[in-house]
Amino acid sequence: MATDVATTTGEKRPLLRGMLLLFLFAMILANIGGNMYAPLLPLYLKELHATVAQVGLFFTLSQTISGENDVLFRR
């Protein structure tokens, strides 16, 4: 995956190196962490003694709000 990049002097350097690899790894971890809470959110809401209707209302409102943001920001 790490292809070489030719420089002006003709030497080849790896495309993915040093800080770029660190940044790539950090972004992968951030995306995994950002998506880990979603499956556990209903259990957390039940722990807060939310009823099934309240859990459903929470997810309905959160999807409505995120859907409106998608329309506003054209995603």
C-alpha positions as CSV (number, residue, x, y, z in Angstrom):
1,M,0.0,0.0,0.0
2,A,2.9,2.4,0.7
3,T,3.8,3.3,-2.9
4,D,6.9,5.3,-3.6
5,V,7.1,9.0,-4.6
6,A,9.8,10.2,-6.8
7,T,11.5,13.4,-5.8
8,T,13.2,16.0,-8.0
9,T,16.6,14.3,-7.3
10,G,15.2,11.0,-8.6
11,E,15.3,9.2,-5.2
12,K,12.2,7.3,-4.1
13,R,10.6,7.9,-0.7
14,P,7.6,6.0,0.7
15,L,4.3,7.8,0.4
16,L,3.1,6.9,3.9
17,R,5.7,7.6,6.5
18,G,6.2,9.1,9.9
19,M,3.5,11.7,10.9
20,L,1.2,10.7,8.1
21,L,1.0,7.1,9.4
22,L,0.5,8.3,12.9
23,F,-2.3,10.6,11.8
24,L,-3.9,7.8,9.8
25,F,-3.8,5.5,12.8
26,A,-5.3,8.2,15.1
27,M,-8.1,8.9,12.6
28,I,-8.9,5.1,12.4
29,L,-9.1,4.9,16.2
30,A,-11.2,8.1,16.4
31,N,-13.7,6.7,13.9
32,I,-13.9,3.4,15.6
33,G,-14.4,5.1,19.0
34,G,-17.0,7.5,17.6
35,N,-19.1,4.6,16.3
36,M,-18.8,2.3,19.3
37,Y,-21.4,4.1,21.5
38,A,-24.3,3.6,19.1
39,P,-25.1,0.0,19.9
40,L,-24.8,0.6,23.6
41,L,-27.0,3.8,23.7
42,P,-30.3,2.0,24.2
43,L,-28.9,0.1,27.1
44,Y,-27.6,3.3,28.6
45,L,-31.0,4.9,28.2
46,K,-32.7,1.9,29.9
47,E,-30.2,2.3,32.7
48,L,-31.5,5.8,33.1
49,H,-35.0,4.2,33.5
50,A,-36.2,5.4,30.2
51,T,-39.3,3.6,28.9
52,V,-39.4,2.0,25.5
53,A,-41.4,4.9,24.2
54,Q,-38.8,7.4,25.5
55,V,-36.0,5.4,23.8
56,G,-37.9,5.4,20.6
57,L,-38.6,9.1,20.8
58,F,-34.9,9.8,21.5
59,F,-33.9,7.9,18.4
60,T,-36.6,9.5,16.3
61,L,-35.6,13.0,17.3
62,S,-31.9,12.3,16.9
63,Q,-32.4,11.0,13.4
64,T,-34.7,13.9,12.5
65,I,-32.1,16.4,13.7
66,S,-29.2,14.7,12.0
67,G,-31.4,14.4,8.8
68,E,-32.1,18.2,8.9
69,N,-28.3,18.8,9.3
70,D,-27.6,16.7,6.3
71,V,-30.1,18.8,4.2
72,L,-28.7,22.0,5.6
73,F,-25.1,21.1,4.9
74,R,-25.8,19.1,1.7
75,R,-24.1,15.8,2.7
